[in-house]
Amino acid sequence: MIDVDTPVLDDHLHLDPDRGNGLAAVTDFARVGGTHLLVVNKPSWHLGVEAEEGEDFRPVFERTIEIVEEASAELPGRAWPVLGVHPGLISRLVDERGYDPDEAREIMQGGIDVAAAYVERGEALALKSGRPHYEVDDAVWDASNAVMRRAFERGAELDCAVQLHAEAGEDMTEVADWAAAAGMEPHRVVKHYAGGRLAGPTPSVMSEKDRLRVAAERGEPFLMETDFVDDPDRPGAVLGPKTVPRRVAWLLEEGHEEAVRNAHVETPRRVYGIDTEATLDRETARRDGR
């Protein structure tokens, strides 16, 4: 069991209140010591939205904000929405729906612009973008990079972080340089589904012991995540909602107190400007037995 004075943040997971576990996953997270969540909207087509323009993403974002508000009520800390466009959409638009890469780029950039408006109003914390983690042709790759650059432009304008879904690797300095050229601080670019070692963006480390051990021993800023997908058709996909609290308990048992503070207090403040200590109701956690 985790000390209630320790904030525990899952930096990237999805919640589907209509088809998945929804709030039950939040309850599972909180029962084992979880306190804070960053909830990323599911891919638009998973929620039945086949976007033709940026405004078509709005129901996806609105539904995510609704479940985040409900999740916050279940936590001793709180949840925040992260909104944007999944980079895999470009393949769906081009390969399945007949758009050319430039048309797909325009649709996806429009979605980023709509998501940015929620950040500007204070209804979302950060943006999500990226590029395919699989092989695509040059035109699709260039269009995807253009979408990501639009997210960096909006992140710079709004002074917010951008989470990236992108290919695996340990060196993304070029992407961090693009963010800097757009006016963003590179450390506010977060590589989702990262390993324990990454040059350029801040790694959001998948909460597997081998990856976490590397991140903890490096001593550089990092975050922890599950990428819980909350999909009844993929019940064993990625990691479950209890994983981050359990890995925090393991890190503490291994003597990595500084790494836990790094991942759950210092790096969230540095990247997102959030205070996981000030937003933690320790009395609620104690009353609930955590």
N, C-alpha and C positions, 0 to 999 in steps of 0.2 A: 504494500500500500504506500502511496506517495504522500509525503508531507504536504499538508494543505497550504503551506506557505509557498509552495513551488508552482508557479504558473506552468501549464502544459498546453502548448499550442500545436495543433495540426495545421500546417501551412497550406495544404492543398487536398481537398476532398470534395466530393459531389454528394448532393442529397436530392432524392427524387420522392417527393411526398405523395405522388399520384400512383407510381408503379413500384417503387422500391420500399426500403425500410423507413425512410424519412426520419421523423423525430425519434423513432425507436433506436436508430443508429446513434443519435445524439445522446440519448439516455445511456446506451452502452458505453459510450466514450466517457461520459461524466461519472458513471459508477466506478470506473477503475482509476479515476484521478484526473481526467481531462478537464480543462477549464476554458479554453479558447479555441475557436475554429475560424479558418478562412475557407469559405464555401464558394467554389467556382461553379459558374453555371455549366450545366451539361451541354454537350454539342447540340446545336439547335435542332438538327433532324431527329435526334433522340426524343425530343419533345413534340415531334410532329410538325415542326416549322420548316418549310422549304422556302428559304428566303429568296426574294427577287430584288430586294432593295434593303437599305439599311434599316428602315423603319420596321421591317418584318421581324427583326430580332427583339423588338420591344417586349412581346409577351414572355419570351425566354428570360429576359432580365427581370421583369416584374415578378414572375413566379419565383425566381431565385431570391429576390429581396424579401418576399413574403415568408419563405421557409427560413431565411436567416433571422427574421424577427421572432419567429416561433422558436427557433433553436436557442436564441439568446435567453429566452425565458426559462430554458431548461438547464442552463449552465451557471456555475458559480462565477464565471467570467462573462464573456460575450462572444458573439460571432460577427463576422464582417463579410459582405459580399465582394467577390472579385468577378468582374464582368468583361466579356469580350467574345471573340470569334475563334472557334477551334480551327487550327490550320488545316486539318484534314478535310474541311469543307471544300477546299479548292478542288480536290479530286472528285468529290461528289458533283460539284457544279460542272466541271469540265468533262469528266468521263461518263457521267450518268445523265446529266441534264442538258448537255450540248452547248454550254457557254464556252467562249474562247477565254484564254487566260486573262486578258485585259478586262473583259466583262466581269469575270469572277473576282478579279482584284477590286473593281469598283464596288461590287456588292459587299465584299468583306471589309473594305475600308469604310464603307457606309455604316456597317455594324459597329466598327471600332468608334466611329464618331458618336453614334447613339450611346454606346457604353460610356464614353467620356462625359457625356452630359450628366449621367447619373453620378459620376465621381465629382463633377463640378458642383452639383447640388448637395453633396455630402451623403448621398444615398448608397454609395459604393466606395470601397477603400482603394482599389487598384484595378488595373486593366489586365486582360489576358490576350496574348497573341502567340506568334511563333511561326514555324515553317514545318513542312512534312519531315518526319523522321525516317522516311522510306524514299526510295529512288523515284524521282520524277524527271520529266524532260526540262530543258533549259528554260523554256518559256514559263512553265508552271513555277519553277524555282525562282525565277526573277520576279514573277508576280507575287509570290509568297513573301519574298524579302521586302517588296514594296509595301505589303500589308503590315509587316512587322515594323518597318520604318515609320509608317503612319502612327502606329501605337507609341513609338518612342517620341514622336512629335507631340502627341497628345499628353504623354507622360510628362514631358518637359513643360508644356503649357500649364498643366494642372499640379505640378510638383507631386506626382504620385508614382508609385512603383508599377512595373510591368512584369507579370509572370509570363514565362515563355514555355511553350511545348515545342521541343525541337529534338534534333538528333542527339544520340549519345556521344560522349567525348569528354576530354579533360581540358580542352582549350577552346574557349569561345571569345577570345580577346577581340577578334574582328567585330563580332556582334556588339560587344561592349563599347568598342570604338564608334560604331554607328550610333549607339545611344548617346555617347558623349558629343558627337557631332550634331545631334539633334537638340542638345542642351540638357540632357539628363545626366545625373550622376550615375556612373556605371554600376555602382553597388546597389542601385535601386532596380536594376534588372535582375530578376530571379529566374534561375534555370530550374524548372520543375522536373521531377524524376531524375535528380542528379545523383552521381556517385559522391564519395567523400572528398574528392579532390577535383577542383575546377579553377581554371584561370579565366578571369574576366568577370562574368556575373556572380552574384551570390548564389551558392548552391542550396536548393531545397532538397535535402537528402532523403531518398527513400529509406524508410525505417527498418532496414535489415542490419543485423549486427555487424557484418563485415564492413559495410559502408559507413555505419555510424562510428565504428572504432577508428577508421581512417580520419574521419572528420574531427572527432574528439581529440585525437593525438596531434593533428595539425595545428589546432588552436586558432584557426581563422574563422571569421564569421560564417555561420551556417544556420539553416532552418531544418525542421523535421516534418515529414509528411507521410501520408499513406496512399494518396491517390485513390481512396475508396470510391468506387464507381456507382454504387447503389443501384445495380441493375439486376432484376430478378432472373434475367436470362443468362447472367454471368455471375452466379453466386460466389464463386471462388476467385474472382478476378482481383488482381493487385492485392492490397492489404486491407484488413478489416479495421473498423473504427476504434477498437480497443488497443491497436498496436502501438501508437505513439505513447500513451501513458505507460504501457508495459515496458517499452524500450527506455523510457525515462527512468523507471524504477531500476532497470538493469544497469543503465549508465551510472546511477547513483551507487548501486552496489559495487560497481567496478571502480569507484573512486573518482568519477568524472564530474564532480560537482560544478567545476568551472565551465565545462562543456554544456551542461544542462542550462546554466544561467546564460551562457552565450546564445544558445539556440532558442530559448524561450523568453528571455527578457531583453538582452542587449541587441541581438540582431533584429528582432521585430521592431524595436524602437528605431534602430539605425535605418532599416529599409522602408518601413511603412509609417513610421512616426507614431506607433501605438504604444501604450503603456500597459503591459499585461499585469503588472503588479497593482497599479492604481485601479484597474478595472476588475480585480479579483475580490469577490465577497467571501472572505475566509469564514465568516460565520455561517453562511449558507453551506459551504463545503463541510464544515464540522457537523452541522445539523443533519446533513444527508449521509454522514458516516464516512466521508472520504478523508 
